Amino acid sequence: MAWWLWVVAGCLIGMLEIVAPAFVFLGFAIGAVLTGLIEWLGVPPSGWMGSSWPHHILVFAVLSLAAWLALVAIFGLKRGQVKVWDRDINDN
């Protein structure tokens, strides 16, 4: 499987995150780009992935989940923290 397809898919999913900011697509974008980089660099999981589509999807899913959990840990609300809105966008 071509590594660049994963990188292009990651970029497209990243653009989807910009258009519809849901904070979910960014994890998928990072997972797809990392899967493509693993395939391109030839690091150990690439030998196991080979040309097997299910193995690629499994690596993509694990990397996407790890990226999403890392993003939530870094940028998400901390335990016990509450987001308080003190000003409305329509207030002048």
Residue frames as a rotation matrix with the C-alpha (Angstrom) as fourth column:
MET 1
0.585 0.811 0.000 0.00
0.811 -0.585 0.000 0.00
0.000 0.000 -1.000 0.00
ALA 2
-0.077 -0.604 0.793 1.30
0.542 -0.693 -0.476 3.46
0.837 0.393 0.381 -0.84
TRP 3
-0.405 -0.193 -0.894 2.36
0.907 -0.207 -0.366 5.46
-0.115 -0.959 0.259 2.22
TRP 4
-0.997 -0.064 0.034 1.43
0.069 -0.984 0.162 8.77
0.024 0.164 0.986 0.65
LEU 5
-0.290 0.957 0.001 -2.26
0.194 0.058 0.979 7.78
0.937 0.285 -0.202 0.54
TRP 6
0.170 0.297 -0.939 -2.30
0.958 0.174 0.229 7.77
0.231 -0.939 -0.255 4.33
VAL 7
-0.675 -0.488 -0.554 -0.61
0.611 -0.790 -0.050 11.18
-0.413 -0.372 0.831 4.48
VAL 8
-0.872 0.421 0.248 -3.05
-0.082 -0.626 0.775 12.67
0.482 0.656 0.581 1.97
ALA 9
0.035 0.919 -0.393 -5.99
0.498 0.325 0.804 11.15
0.867 -0.223 -0.446 3.85
GLY 10
-0.102 -0.153 -0.983 -4.63
0.985 -0.153 -0.079 12.64
-0.139 -0.976 0.166 7.08
CYS 11
-0.954 -0.259 -0.150 -4.39
0.229 -0.954 0.191 16.08
-0.193 0.148 0.970 5.47
LEU 12
-0.561 0.815 0.145 -7.95
-0.029 -0.194 0.981 15.81
0.827 0.546 0.133 4.15
ILE 13
0.209 0.614 -0.761 -9.26
0.799 0.342 0.495 14.76
0.564 -0.712 -0.419 7.56
GLY 14
-0.500 -0.468 -0.729 -7.33
0.795 -0.582 -0.171 17.67
-0.344 -0.665 0.663 9.08
MET 15
-0.954 0.219 0.204 -9.08
-0.067 -0.820 0.569 20.01
0.292 0.529 0.797 6.68
LEU 16
-0.081 0.962 -0.260 -12.39
0.338 0.272 0.901 18.49
0.938 -0.015 -0.347 7.75
GLU 17
-0.053 -0.020 -0.998 -11.46
0.999 -0.004 -0.053 19.38
-0.003 -1.000 0.020 11.35
ILE 18
-0.921 -0.300 -0.247 -10.97
0.295 -0.954 0.059 22.99
-0.254 -0.018 0.967 10.27
VAL 19
-0.693 0.710 0.127 -14.34
-0.184 -0.344 0.921 23.10
0.697 0.615 0.369 8.49
ALA 20
0.492 0.867 -0.077 -16.28
-0.218 0.208 0.954 21.28
0.843 -0.452 0.291 11.23
PRO 21
-0.494 -0.797 0.348 -14.38
-0.531 -0.040 -0.846 21.74
0.688 -0.602 -0.404 14.50
ALA 22
0.662 0.736 -0.140 -15.47
-0.388 0.496 0.777 18.78
0.642 -0.460 0.614 16.59
PHE 23
0.073 -0.775 0.627 -12.09
-0.997 -0.040 0.067 17.98
-0.026 -0.630 -0.776 18.21
VAL 24
0.543 0.132 0.829 -12.52
-0.217 0.976 -0.013 14.39
-0.811 -0.173 0.559 17.03
PHE 25
0.991 -0.090 0.103 -11.23
0.124 0.266 -0.956 14.53
0.059 0.960 0.274 13.48
LEU 26
0.490 -0.863 0.122 -7.83
-0.827 -0.504 -0.249 15.81
0.276 0.021 -0.961 14.61
GLY 27
0.071 -0.420 0.905 -7.05
-0.626 0.688 0.368 12.48
-0.777 -0.593 -0.214 16.28
PHE 28
0.682 0.240 0.691 -7.96
0.327 0.745 -0.582 10.63
-0.654 0.623 0.429 13.09
ALA 29
0.930 -0.367 -0.034 -5.82
-0.228 -0.501 -0.835 13.02
0.290 0.784 -0.549 11.03
ILE 30
0.177 -0.903 0.391 -2.79
-0.978 -0.117 0.173 12.49
-0.110 -0.413 -0.904 13.27
GLY 31
0.198 -0.040 0.979 -3.35
-0.255 0.963 0.091 8.71
-0.946 -0.267 0.181 13.19
ALA 32
0.913 0.182 0.365 -3.49
0.290 0.340 -0.894 8.65
-0.287 0.923 0.258 9.40
VAL 33
0.706 -0.708 -0.012 -0.35
-0.577 -0.565 -0.590 10.77
0.410 0.424 -0.807 9.00
LEU 34
0.034 -0.709 0.704 1.54
-0.902 0.281 0.327 8.64
-0.430 -0.647 -0.630 11.54
THR 35
0.512 0.201 0.835 0.44
0.066 0.960 -0.272 5.46
-0.857 0.194 0.478 9.76
GLY 36
0.980 -0.163 0.113 1.79
0.094 -0.115 -0.989 6.86
0.175 0.980 -0.097 6.49
LEU 37
0.419 -0.875 0.242 5.05
-0.863 -0.467 -0.192 7.87
0.281 -0.129 -0.951 8.15
ILE 38
0.183 -0.305 0.935 5.46
-0.546 0.759 0.355 4.41
-0.818 -0.575 -0.028 9.68
GLU 39
0.772 0.174 0.612 4.99
0.351 0.685 -0.638 2.87
-0.530 0.707 0.467 6.25
TRP 40
0.903 -0.419 0.092 7.38
-0.153 -0.515 -0.843 5.34
0.401 0.748 -0.529 4.60
LEU 41
0.266 -0.848 0.458 10.16
-0.956 -0.293 0.012 5.12
0.124 -0.441 -0.889 7.20
GLY 42
0.210 -0.139 -0.968 9.91
-0.272 0.943 -0.194 1.35
0.939 0.304 0.160 7.51
VAL 43
-0.486 -0.325 0.811 9.90
-0.854 -0.021 -0.520 1.26
0.186 -0.946 -0.267 11.31
PRO 44
-0.952 -0.158 0.262 9.01
-0.224 0.943 -0.244 -2.09
-0.209 -0.292 -0.933 12.93
PRO 45
-0.153 0.939 0.307 5.18
-0.084 0.297 -0.951 -2.07
-0.985 -0.171 0.033 12.59
SER 46
0.150 0.239 -0.959 5.53
-0.920 -0.321 -0.224 -1.60
-0.361 0.916 0.172 8.82
GLY 47
-0.788 -0.466 -0.403 6.89
-0.578 0.784 0.224 -5.12
0.212 0.409 -0.888 8.40
TRP 48
-0.796 0.558 0.234 3.93
0.259 0.664 -0.702 -6.53
-0.547 -0.498 -0.673 10.27
MET 49
0.037 0.849 -0.527 1.47
-0.383 -0.475 -0.792 -4.38
-0.923 0.231 0.308 8.30
GLY 50
-0.655 -0.390 0.647 2.89
0.389 0.561 0.731 -5.53
-0.648 0.730 -0.216 4.98
SER 51
-0.918 0.391 -0.059 0.20
-0.241 -0.434 0.868 -5.32
0.314 0.811 0.493 2.32
SER 52
-0.535 0.737 -0.414 -2.59
0.805 0.593 0.015 -6.42
0.257 -0.325 -0.910 4.67
TRP 53
-0.326 0.511 0.795 -5.41
-0.001 -0.841 0.541 -3.87
0.945 0.176 0.275 4.71
PRO 54
0.723 0.637 -0.267 -6.79
0.263 0.104 0.959 -5.00
0.639 -0.764 -0.093 8.13
HIS 55
0.155 -0.744 -0.650 -3.35
0.987 0.090 0.132 -4.58
-0.040 -0.662 0.749 9.71
HIS 56
-0.717 -0.360 0.597 -3.12
0.463 -0.886 0.022 -1.05
0.521 0.292 0.802 8.34
ILE 57
0.123 0.870 0.477 -6.56
-0.080 -0.471 0.879 -0.23
0.989 -0.146 0.011 9.73
LEU 58
0.681 0.090 -0.726 -5.62
0.649 0.384 0.657 -1.67
0.338 -0.919 0.203 13.13
VAL 59
-0.373 -0.884 -0.281 -2.45
0.928 -0.360 -0.098 0.45
-0.015 -0.297 0.955 13.32
PHE 60
-0.608 0.234 0.758 -4.43
0.160 -0.900 0.406 3.49
0.777 0.368 0.510 12.18
ALA 61
0.474 0.881 -0.004 -7.09
0.127 -0.064 0.990 2.90
0.871 -0.470 -0.142 14.84
VAL 62
0.452 -0.376 -0.809 -4.58
0.890 0.243 0.385 2.45
0.053 -0.894 0.444 17.66
LEU 63
-0.654 -0.752 0.080 -2.59
0.752 -0.658 -0.039 5.54
0.082 0.035 0.996 16.64
SER 64
-0.337 0.621 0.708 -5.77
0.076 -0.731 0.678 7.60
0.939 0.282 0.199 16.26
LEU 65
0.693 0.601 -0.398 -6.99
0.397 0.142 0.907 6.60
0.602 -0.786 -0.140 19.71
ALA 66
0.091 -0.756 -0.649 -3.60
0.986 -0.025 0.168 7.37
-0.143 -0.655 0.742 21.25
ALA 67
-0.765 -0.359 0.535 -3.48
0.496 -0.859 0.132 10.76
0.412 0.366 0.835 19.51
TRP 68
0.079 0.881 0.466 -7.00
0.047 -0.470 0.881 11.63
0.996 -0.048 -0.079 20.62
LEU 69
0.701 0.144 -0.699 -6.27
0.659 0.245 0.711 10.64
0.274 -0.959 0.077 24.23
ALA 70
-0.345 -0.896 -0.279 -3.09
0.933 -0.360 0.003 12.72
-0.103 -0.260 0.960 24.18
LEU 71
-0.629 0.169 0.758 -4.96
0.243 -0.884 0.399 15.73
0.738 0.435 0.515 22.79
VAL 72
0.508 0.861 0.030 -7.65
0.167 -0.133 0.977 15.42
0.845 -0.491 -0.212 25.46
ALA 73
0.453 -0.409 -0.792 -5.00
0.892 0.206 0.403 15.11
-0.001 -0.889 0.458 28.18
ILE 74
-0.622 -0.783 0.019 -3.17
0.782 -0.621 0.050 18.19
-0.027 0.046 0.999 26.94
PHE 75
-0.912 0.212 0.352 -5.97
-0.043 -0.901 0.431 20.49
0.409 0.378 0.831 25.79
GLY 76
-0.087 0.959 -0.270 -9.11
0.447 0.280 0.850 19.16
0.890 -0.047 -0.453 27.48
LEU 77
0.419 0.326 0.847 -10.72
-0.590 -0.612 0.527 20.44
0.690 -0.721 -0.064 30.65
LYS 78
-0.706 -0.701 -0.098 -8.85
-0.321 0.440 -0.839 19.40
0.631 -0.561 -0.535 33.76
ARG 79
-0.315 0.590 -0.743 -10.58
0.696 0.676 0.241 17.33
0.645 -0.441 -0.624 36.44
GLY 80
-0.093 0.401 -0.912 -12.95
0.920 -0.316 -0.232 19.48
-0.382 -0.860 -0.339 38.44
GLN 81
-0.869 -0.241 -0.431 -12.60
0.075 -0.927 0.367 22.43
-0.488 0.286 0.824 36.06
VAL 82
0.106 0.957 0.270 -15.82
0.794 0.083 -0.603 23.94
-0.599 0.278 -0.751 34.78
LYS 83
-0.771 -0.294 0.565 -16.09
0.606 -0.613 0.507 26.16
0.197 0.733 0.651 31.75
VAL 84
-0.005 0.737 -0.676 -17.98
0.709 -0.474 -0.522 29.31
-0.705 -0.482 -0.521 32.74
TRP 85
-0.340 0.010 0.940 -19.33
0.807 -0.511 0.297 31.71
0.483 0.860 0.166 30.14
ASP 86
-0.279 0.204 -0.938 -19.48
0.709 -0.615 -0.344 35.23
-0.648 -0.762 0.027 31.54
ARG 87
-0.380 0.134 -0.915 -20.10
-0.482 -0.873 0.072 37.05
-0.789 0.469 0.397 28.27
ASP 88
0.356 0.584 0.729 -22.43
0.448 0.578 -0.682 36.25
-0.820 0.570 -0.056 25.39
ILE 89
-0.590 -0.611 0.528 -21.30
0.730 -0.124 0.672 36.75
-0.345 0.782 0.519 21.82
ASN 90
-0.034 0.693 0.721 -24.41
0.817 -0.395 0.419 38.86
0.575 0.603 -0.552 21.22
ASP 91
0.553 0.183 -0.813 -23.71
0.720 -0.596 0.356 41.26
-0.419 -0.782 -0.461 24.09
ASN 92
0.403 -0.394 0.826 -22.60
0.546 -0.621 -0.562 44.72
0.734 0.678 -0.035 23.02
